[in-house]
Amino acid sequence: MAAGRGRQLTEGMTTNSQHTTDEPTTDAALTVLVTGATGRTGSRVARAARAAGHTVRAASRSGEVRFDWHEPATWDAALRGADAAYLAYLPDVGAPGAADAVDALARRAAELGVLHLVLLSARGEDQAHATERSLAESGVARWTVVRASWFAQNFSEGPLVDGLRAGELVFPAGEVLEPFVDVRDIADVVVAVLAAGPRYAGRIVEVSGARLLSFRDAVAEISAAVGRPLVYVPVGAREYGAALTDFGVPEEEVEFLIELFETNLDGRNAHVSDGVREVLGRAPREFTAFVGEAADAGAWKA
């Protein structure tokens, strides 16, 4: 999606720096639907919401509460009776079909009386703007978009882990700088936003880590923590896409990922955002602390 189109889609949507209202938070316990509850962010949102005293409806394709973005017949049972919902669209908020799916789900949620929807989005991802706009125009009473930087936990969970365990991270990020965010901070922000009543309604909240690191820097920190050499090998997005194809990733998904890597990893996100401090009143968790904890837990044990 072109940058101009992205600006058009987000015209009129407010961000962190534009917030001026000062509504009080609410102490009321909520029933919160968490989609993607077995994933990197959803599992932490569910945990943080429970810790805050809310009733969590943990939904996934294979969980106790069944929910599948591609099967609308699963939506009503998950949504009915919920006060709020955390939406994490798979495979990506900017993927083909995401805007239509979020639009349909948000409209159905509004019809069923769900008060507040929080959508996980990504900083600098032009492809995601249509999905954000579909939420904003859905008619739901309250909506909030949480735009996150690259997850720190992408290094410890998911497809990058095997390469690091083998001693080498091959990835199309060049030497771009990124403020890696701990997904626990995302979860804490989501739960605080839901507990804040109307304070963050109609808002885009951008969250990131506290400092800029290259992927090479990140691998060096992981290497120091595990006490063995690890190498970062930057490659082109097309070359990386060819490897994904060889691993059996569908062609449409590969083409989307190539576009994503070529845009999101072009340096546009080489800045920190203040959403964690604004919402939580504290600094983001440090990447070094995340690395130490993950190393102690054996995340990169060969």
C-alpha positions, 0 to 999 in steps of 0.5 A: 500500500502506498504511503499516500494511501496510508495517510488518507486511511488514517486521517482523523485518527488520533495518536499518542501526542494528540490526546487531551482528555483526562477521563478516570479509569474504571475499577470494574472487572470486565469479561475480555475476549482474547483472540490468538490466546496461544500466541506471543501477544495473546497469551500475555494479554490473557495472563495480564488481564487475569492478574488485573482481576478480569474474566478472560475468554481465551480464544484460539483455533484449537482452544476451549473457546474456539475462534477462527478469523476465517470461520465467521461461524465461530465468532458469535459464541466467542463474542456474546457476553464479552465487555471487550476484546483484544484482536490479533489478526493472523497471519498479519494485520496488513495481510490480504483479507485482514481489513474485511475480516476485522470490519465484519467482526467489529460490526458483529461485536457492536451488534452483540454489545461488546463495548471496546475493541483493541486491535494489535497493529504495527508501526510503519506498516502501510498495509495495516492502515485499511484494517485500522480504518475498518475498525474505526468505522465499524460502529463499535462504541470504543476502539483503540489501535495499539501499534507495536514495534518489532517484538523482542520475543520474535528472537526467542519464540517462533521461526527465528529461534531454530537459526539462533540455536544453530548459531546463525540468524539469516534475515532481510533486515540489513543494518536497520535500527529497531526499538524491540518491544517486550510483548509483556509491555504490549499486554500491560498496555492493552489491559490498562487501555481496557481498564481506562474507560473512554480515555483511549477510545478512538486512539492510536497508541504506539509502543516500542522498546526504550532504545534502538538496536540493529538486528546485529546488535540484538544477536550480539547481545544474545550471543553474550548471554548464551556464552557462544558465538552467534552470527547475523547474516543479512540477506535481501528480501527476495532471497529470503522469500525464495527460502520461505518458498522452499520451506513450503510457505504459500506463494501469496504469503511469501509475496506479502512478506517480501513487500512487508520486509522491503517497506517496514525494514527500510529505516522508517521505524528507527525511532522510539515511541512513548506509548508504554510510558504514557499508558503505564507511567514507566519505562519499557522493559529493557531488551538486555533484561529480556535476553537474560531471562530468555537465555536463563529459560533455555530459549537458545539452548542448542 
